[in-house]
């Protein structure tokens, strides 16, 4: 990768571990936590795509709650409103991956930002709680354009709001569709592939791939 | 439901059983047929959504093949091109559900059509093979508008090409996102819920729900 002037990170699944909600799910429904958190996450993503295609944008909090409601129904889990509120609140205190602080420090000479589907207030809460607020020059949300990734309108926020050409931005994501969407738009893209799984077959591949965020600094040397 | 002047059917999963490919998958990969056919179908749908969002339409045959390639990789199944071709060809001879002939006969006084993501030639092949060609006045494909369901541009094909107001068309689908997309556009919608599973939480519900297509004729009496 060359001429990188800024790093832009996806949030959920890239900086913050969405499956850290699994513990809370397992506490509410012993033995069903993994199934619930996986179906919840799958439906959360699916609903962002379907709502965008239908031209019926709703903010990420509503989408996330709808995904939870469906996942509980589909798994036959009776969920009182109190339990639902408790599980939803986990999204405001997701744990960052262990290497996040070290990785961001190593990249700090360059401006670092977030570009996420999350609502601005959700992102603010999770970044604040993780002690990462001072790390980022911009926290950009799909909510500004009222469509979700992988629409090019979302990725276009990065060069426009940063004032840096898209070819000089390195976008970093763990989500296969997000990697591909950003590449299709024209950003430089590094995939974080922690689980060593194949990339989706959607016609685009990232410029680089790492297993951990701490490997990103090596991209600056090449 | 009232003032129904025409029925329009989804194809895959509604008239034709997409999991009839499971047998072929199981023959190619003994014991892995169910996992492969389910992941293949899930990726096929996901890729229609993602390609549409990226503004990178590809026809349903290409999407279906990409889904198969990914599913095989993700499951660690080594797939020679010959096996892939064989599995793909199953999509041209999907079995209709057992009650399809009887159900269509009972509705025949009204014009019957198909509105599907499938490419025109894929739909023609599967309809011809099932002996259903004479049943339909129109076979409409998302390929005409180069986006996939649940984009309203797809559903808009039905009233436009049939010359019937959208409020007087009954759209029939087994796919939750398709039921909801059609309803959001403004068609009357009947869901076919063979497996008795919950509807996705996307803000719209169908006008009616049946377990089998043979129950559709009862909608004309209410």
Interface residues (C-beta under 8 A of the other chain):
Chain A: X43 X46 X47 X49 X50 X51 X52 X53 X54 X55 X56 X58 X66 X67 X69 X70 X73 X74 X147 X148 X149 X150 X151 X152 X177 X180 X181 X184 X197 X198 X200 X201 X202 X203
Chain B: X43 X46 X47 X49 X50 X51 X52 X53 X54 X55 X56 X58 X66 X67 X69 X70 X73 X74 X147 X148 X149 X150 X151 X152 X177 X180 X181 X184 X197 X198 X200 X201 X202 X203
